[in-house]
Amino acid sequence: MSIEKTKANDVVASGLIAGARPVETATATGKYVVECIDKDGNLKWTAETENLVVNVGLQYAAGVALTSTTQITAWYIGLYGAAASNTPAATDTLAVHAGWTEINPYAGNRPAATFAAATNANPSVVTNTASPASFSINATATVGGAFLCSAASGTTGTLFSAADFQSPGDRSVASGDTLNVTYQFSLAG
């Protein structure tokens, strides 16, 4: 008599990918480049610093692009001073920015930032490198960072971005110096 034995195994595997569709993101970044030229025309120091595009700056950019937010056509660059912790925050506005204090070791209003047309690329870039904002320094001061806003003076307007100088941090300026500041904003998808 023969005994026959058989075994049968079935293995089933499955997977589910829910909501599989392309995901797009946009990243808003920027940087400041500041050159300090002394009264004799010599380069004293350079600072290149990535910035924080603040919430109201992001809201403005999205609103102009996709809703009926009115375009701001005049932008200005300001300086802020030294502190134990110069800390721009996403919630900063031109009127309220607890982490930094504007300084003006120069005469007049904040200089204008004159931007060229945005590039047609990814990232799309807007910059004022062809026409840097220039500060004629008339007092000794310590500069800790820079910011971009829509007001030549005062605290009414839109703050777009702010940046602390990277290591070695705060920089000194003296009467007779010139600060040339460029800002570059990039939007990548």
SULLIN-V733779 format. One record per backbone hydrogen bond with DSSP energy under -1.0 kcal/mol. NH is the residue of the N-H (numbers start at 1). CO is the residue of the C=O. If there is no record, write none. Layout:
NH:CO / NH:CO
//
This chain:
27:188 / 29:186 / 31:184 / 32:49 / 33:182 / 34:47 / 35:180 / 36:45 / 37:178 / 38:42 / 41:38 / 44:36 / 45:36 / 47:34 / 49:32 / 51:30 / 52:162 / 54:160 / 55:90 / 58:54 / 59:55 / 60:56 / 61:57 / 62:58 / 63:59 / 64:60 / 65:61 / 66:62 / 67:63 / 69:63 / 76:149 / 77:111 / 78:147 / 80:145 / 81:101 / 87:99 / 92:89 / 93:96 / 100:97 / 103:79 / 106:104 / 110:152 / 113:75 / 116:127 / 119:125 / 121:119 / 124:187 / 126:185 / 128:183 / 131:128 / 133:181 / 135:179 / 137:177 / 138:105 / 141:173 / 143:171 / 144:80 / 145:80 / 146:163 / 147:78 / 148:161 / 149:76 / 150:158 / 160:148 / 161:148 / 162:52 / 163:146 / 165:144 / 169:166 / 171:143 / 173:141 / 176:137 / 177:174 / 178:37 / 179:135 / 180:35 / 181:133 / 182:33 / 184:31 / 185:126 / 186:29 / 187:124 / 188:27
//
